[in-house]
Amino acid sequence: MKMINRNLLAAAVLGAALAVGCTGLGEKSAGQTVDDAAIVSKANAAFALDHTVKAMNIKVVSYKGEVQLSGVAKSPDEARRAEEIVRGLSGVRSVTNDIRLVRN
């Protein structure tokens, strides 16, 4: 019985967190949401095709064309290349590069 109560509580907390998190989406239009999704998809596809950038190590988030890069890179060149790729995408207004360097 305690296990069911814990699962129910966890589901309720998760549902409430999702509901609260989604309320901020009202600030973006449907078009902006689609544009941001396209930016993220194009960035990830470009990373996968690039020999310098490890696509699985870098996260891309876009909000109204303002892009944040995070994750890890093995070299400054990789971090710079990821930023360069994203800056070249249509719809990108700004890029914040929060990629951290890791030692090999």
DACORFEN-V444936 format. One record per residue. N is the residue number from 1. RES is the residue in one small letter. SS is DSSP state (helix for helix, strand for strand, loop for the rest). OMEGA is omega in whole degrees, -180 to 180 (* if undefined). D_FIRST is the distance of its C-alpha to the first C-alpha in whole Angstrom. Layout:
n & res & ss & omega & d_first
N & RES & SS & OMEGA & D_FIRST
N & RES & SS & OMEGA & D_FIRST
This chain:
n & res & ss & omega & d_first
1 & m & loop & 179 & 0
2 & k & helix & -180 & 4
3 & m & helix & 179 & 5
4 & i & helix & 179 & 5
5 & n & helix & 179 & 6
6 & r & helix & 179 & 9
7 & n & helix & 178 & 10
8 & l & helix & 178 & 11
9 & l & helix & 179 & 12
10 & a & helix & 179 & 14
11 & a & helix & 180 & 15
12 & a & helix & 179 & 17
13 & v & helix & 179 & 18
14 & l & helix & 179 & 20
15 & g & helix & 179 & 21
16 & a & helix & 179 & 23
17 & a & helix & 178 & 24
18 & l & helix & 180 & 26
19 & a & helix & 178 & 27
20 & v & helix & -180 & 29
21 & g & helix & -178 & 30
22 & c & helix & -178 & 32
23 & t & helix & 178 & 33
24 & g & helix & -179 & 36
25 & l & helix & 180 & 37
26 & g & helix & -180 & 39
27 & e & helix & 180 & 42
28 & k & loop & 175 & 42
29 & s & loop & 177 & 44
30 & a & helix & 179 & 43
31 & g & helix & 178 & 46
32 & q & helix & 178 & 45
33 & t & helix & 178 & 42
34 & v & helix & 179 & 44
35 & d & helix & 179 & 46
36 & d & helix & 178 & 44
37 & a & helix & 179 & 42
38 & a & helix & 178 & 45
39 & i & helix & -179 & 46
40 & v & helix & 180 & 43
41 & s & helix & 179 & 44
42 & k & helix & 180 & 47
43 & a & helix & -179 & 47
44 & n & helix & 178 & 44
45 & a & helix & 180 & 47
46 & a & helix & 177 & 50
47 & f & helix & -178 & 48
48 & a & helix & -180 & 47
49 & l & helix & -177 & 51
50 & d & loop & -178 & 52
51 & h & loop & -178 & 53
52 & t & loop & -173 & 53
53 & v & loop & 175 & 49
54 & k & loop & -172 & 46
55 & a & helix & -176 & 44
56 & m & helix & -177 & 41
57 & n & helix & -175 & 41
58 & i & strand & 180 & 42
59 & k & strand & 180 & 40
60 & v & strand & 175 & 42
61 & v & strand & 179 & 41
62 & s & strand & 176 & 43
63 & y & strand & -178 & 43
64 & k & loop & 178 & 46
65 & g & loop & 176 & 48
66 & e & strand & -171 & 47
67 & v & strand & 174 & 46
68 & q & strand & 175 & 44
69 & l & strand & 176 & 44
70 & s & strand & -178 & 42
71 & g & strand & -176 & 41
72 & v & strand & 176 & 43
73 & a & strand & -180 & 47
74 & k & loop & -180 & 49
75 & s & loop & 175 & 52
76 & p & helix & 179 & 53
77 & d & helix & 179 & 55
78 & e & helix & 179 & 52
79 & a & helix & 179 & 50
80 & r & helix & -179 & 53
81 & r & helix & 178 & 54
82 & a & helix & 178 & 50
83 & e & helix & 180 & 51
84 & e & helix & 179 & 55
85 & i & helix & -177 & 53
86 & v & helix & 179 & 51
87 & r & helix & -179 & 54
88 & g & loop & -178 & 55
89 & l & loop & 178 & 53
90 & s & loop & 179 & 54
91 & g & loop & -179 & 52
92 & v & loop & 180 & 51
93 & r & loop & 179 & 52
94 & s & strand & 179 & 51
95 & v & strand & 172 & 50
96 & t & strand & -177 & 48
97 & n & strand & 178 & 48
98 & d & strand & 179 & 45
99 & i & strand & 179 & 45
100 & r & strand & 178 & 45
101 & l & strand & 176 & 47
102 & v & loop & 178 & 46
103 & r & loop & 179 & 48
104 & n & loop & * & 49
